[in-house]
Amino acid sequence: MVFSDPFFLFLFLFLFLFLPLFLVAYLLAPQALKNGLLLLASLIFYAWGEQV
């Protein structure tokens, strides 16, 4: 198991950066903006994972 592998960097960034920031933003967002926030977060997540 090599921790310098790009997969582990992605996992680290997801667990300790993207996920907490998204969860805080989602919990603080008003009800009317939650669907838009979910859409934006999913687009960022899928674009980030799909390296072209």
Buried (B, 14 or more C-beta within 10 A) or exposed (E): EEEEEEEEEBEEEBEEEBEEEBEEBEEEBEEEEEEEBEEEBEEEBEEEEEEE
